[in-house]
Amino acid sequence: MTIGPVIQRADAAVAAGSPSCLEGRHILFVSAAYLYKVATLKAAKRSGLTVSLVGLELPEWARPYVDRFVEADTYDEDATIEALRRPFEEAPFEGAVTFWDRDVGLVARVADAFGLPGCPVEAAARARNKQAAREAFAAAGLPQPRFAPFASWDELVEAARGIGFPLVCKPLGASGSKGIFRVEREPDLRGAYERIERFVRPEADMMFSYHRGRYLAEEFMPGPEVSVEGFAFGGDVHVVGVTEKRTTDDHFVETGHAFPARFDVETARSVRRLAADAVRALGLDGCPFHVEIKLTDEGPKLVEVNGRVGGDLISTHLVPHASGIGMVEGAFAVALGCAPDLRPRFERAASIRYLLAERAGALRAWHVDRASFDPAGVVELAFEKEPGDRVVLPPEQFVDYRIAYVVTEADDTASAIERAERALEHVTAEIG
């Protein structure tokens, strides 16, 4: 169970840009997701929106911000659309939005079913299928790793022969670094396949129910990873900025972000151009986007494209604190068919770093050495687990070993990162 912030600066809520077209409108949230996303609901109410929410449950933390709840299993898209028909007749919502990758396709289908603005269903489906996306990028001639689909051991062996080592295996329909395995050499391949069969199952995580049993093998791309944040709207692609990312070496779990990314001019242009070309190749429009790119020795190459705003705290914290641009408010705007306000209000930088557990077990306690903790630039420090919670490492669970996070801001990216790393030095967790 996620808990609230231990340290939160009084002015932590940035007054981000909110288009005037939001006031008095009615929007549908698809899934409340987790407590990280409470900032999206707060932004909706701050923008004057009426909020309906559809999902399996209405979490306690979401209740103050939701005007109407519709119960439905959002993993069953047809049933969800049927569950929404009567509420729509009684009090129509004017747009649908999600802040979780799994529901990008469902949001597009909801928009299509009820005649709302939104991303084309086929484009959203391509974004949620890693093989279909790769094929679209290949057809457009965009730089990306060698790849091959597989659904059996024999197909993986054949794929590995064509790709070479090291390679990466991933499920077609997952997100959030879930189910990703790096394979260094041929003798490791069988063990990796057995771990995929064991751990990449809907019984372990319902995210793996999408395109169940189907995977992609890809060439491993060395180099730092970045993500490009922006919006596709009215046939145009609008890049807001680029985020630096830090990930683990084995399962590529994200351990930190910083915005804006530090680039030379030519690299910045290449990354932005590639992201825009990738969004167009998928046909995304009427939605935010989050494009992941590796900076290789051969130039930028595509990892994947998501038809939603950047996850974790990129859109709710980093971009607003660094620029004053309201990514969440922008997502509301495009869902309602109006232009997002993407004007920067200032030029600063923000960073987040996560404290990861080094072993599995039960969290006994966490500590903040307040005597040594430097609050300079700290926007928020929060723990994601309470004492007594179980801590699980990959591959049994892929993001369950994050213990805490800290968000910082500064005049430049390097300083924001330094502040975050320094702050985490005084945060510890006891695991038994």
Order of alpha helices (4+ residues) and beta strands (2+ residues): beta-beta-alpha-beta-beta-alpha-beta-alpha-alpha-alpha-beta-alpha-beta-beta-alpha-beta-beta-beta-beta-alpha-beta-beta-alpha-alpha-beta-beta-beta-beta-beta-alpha-beta
